[in-house]
Amino acid sequence: MTAAIILVPILAGIATFFVKDGRCRNMVLVATAAVHFLLSLLSLFSGASPILGGILHLDETGHLFLCTMSLLFLVSSVYAAAYMSEEHEAHKESVGDGVYIADSHGRLFSASLLIFCGTMSLVCAAGHLGVLWVGIEATTFASAPLVYYYRTRRSLEATWKYVMICSVGIGFSLIGNLLVMVSFSGAADGSLFISDLKGAAGAADSQMLMVAFVFFLVGYGTKTGLAPMHTWLPAAHGESPAFVSSLLSGALLNCAFLGIFRIHGICWDAGIGSFSGGLMIFIGLLSVGAAAFFMVAQKDYKRMLAYSSVEHMGIAMLGAGLGGVAVIAAMLHVINHSLTKGMLFLTSGNILSAFGTRRAGEVSGLSRVAPETGLLWFCGLLAICGTPPSGLFISEFLIMKEMFSGGRFLSASLLLVFLFLIFGVMARAGIEMFFGPSPEGKSSWRESKGRILPSLFLLLLTVLLGLYLPEGLLDFLRKISGGFQP
Amino acid sequence: MNNSLQIVFILMIVANFAIIASSRIRGCIKLLSLQGVILSLVPFSHLDIPHALFFCTLILVVKALVFPALLQRALRVVRARRETEPIVGYSASIMLGLGALIFSFWLCGRMNIAGRGGSELGISAAVFTIYTGLFIIIARVKAITQVVGYVVFENGIYLLGSSLMLEQNILVELGVILDLLVFVLLSGIVVFHINKEFDHIDTNSMSDDGSAHKGVLP
């Protein structure tokens, strides 16, 4: 089962590379995404046993991240299919635009998209730190062609930045892996299996493990988009097409987050949880602050969303660092952020198609030009700021409550100030773009079902999670946070 | 055995200085290949002969032959000869490198790694190699030179692992090499595209095309 979850998308990806017909490729994409989602659900409910001697082991945390990723992938690929077929039509009329999507290029794109899904599944299923590392590095390579989809100079620059910065970051976490081996050389005999490490954590060389954690935090933190290593993120998210941004933000960042979370679990068992947690709280708060700072001056609405991802990854990191109940909140936050941000990026693709610009100042009157898109955008922006009944409200509230009850008044008040600032920026963008006067002579944009329903579905899901938390999900989250009892 | 290993580490340090000081990209790639050859001797220090032979061959083929060949090919196509206007000048680079070398020795002395069974000279050389790689990525503007820097960085990490006398997991090691291979291939492709789009491969001036929002669909 676990092997199928990883191999199905990769094999399908390789197969689509040889399919010439665009419509056929889109069908394969959506069908594979559906199969992947079903397999993930099946594995979630039936429970997966470790395979390959424990190298691949889907535990509760892995399942949670896998299912979130798989759902978002399914929704994004439905959108992608609609987007690519429409764009193909549009380009039959205006081929001279310089951004014509060649057929061979489309093949590479569909293949990379599916392989990207497979590598992310590998990260979720990894039960071995080395395999986790290989998986996270592989996601960079699988997604690089996706960032370069439009083949413009700016997307080229974004791709270069993305590959270079993330690879150096991942190199740092390789050093982290080596140092973990050193710190466990007496206790676990150099093994990198997560279960072995957690079992032998008590006998580890804690000083060396601290150094290792710092390397992991910087390395995987680069990929998670934590400040100050986030510089690749706005460029890559801004330049890639909507459904790729949605996957990068809602699924890829989570995978890197999972990497840090796994190491944090090992540190917690080794008795240095307060050190690793403290660092995570610090860097989380720094990320929220940096995001607030950069968002105020941001004129590009896709980049604004990208900075918002920095913010939310920071909040999740903060929650995970606090330990105890806050870990439940952090996991909830990760799920809700994936759904909401995925939805917002998909909607931003519609706005880009309707207005042809990414400058927030040039987009106004969405309520008349594209009413459904506009409404989704407005509600989505409110939801991402944690306005009730969005699911993000509950997770942010819980984290805040844990901070106050833990006596962290200064950091909690700082967090509140940053969140308030971000709310202001988001609300202004939402109101101006939605209610502002529509530009003269701007005809309304045809909104097809394939580009509205995916966003609507994700938005409803977030609201649902805000109003009602199923007992099953809560039990599941309790099991994850069980490893982080103070 | 131990003495010859020390020579390998010292050769690594010398190769790093040569890479820092070389202004011609072709020379840089040749030095990278040389560093691959030196690195391929390292596995004999702590592995049994069959394993060491396996890793030695792997490193020789990938780092001393395949990477330089790929990079030379990329260089032929983009016709860049030398690193014009590096961010940090060459003499300053060497001085900084000297400082970093001293720092690496100081750091390894502080960390008392030798007590854990590692080789102190090896670890200092590894830290210095990692520094060299990162420095090249930051201080040079040509895309190809930055790829060279990244490979040097990875060489340093490999040397670090070996000097810490860690058992190597073949699966993970293969994964690392494969990832590195894909990185070089991918960055090679991106370099081609950068050259095609901009007629140069200076990563510093990629955004200076004066068209802030040009080319955004539709």
Interface residues (C-beta under 8 A of the other chain):
Chain A: I55 E87 A90 S94 D97 G98 V99 H128 G130 V131 W133 V134 E137 A138 F141 A144 Y148 Y150 R151 T152 R153 R154 L156 E157 T159 W160 V163 M164 S167 V168 G171 L174 I175 L178 M181 V182 S185 D189 G190 L192 P241 L352 S353 G356 T357 R358 R359
Chain B: R116 G117 I130 L134 I137 A143 Q146 Y150 F153 E154 I157 L160 G161 L164 L166 E167 N169 L171 V172 G175 V176 L178 D179 V182 F183 L186 S187 V190 H193 I194 E197 F198 T203 M206 S207 D209 S211 H213 K214 G215 V216 L217 P218
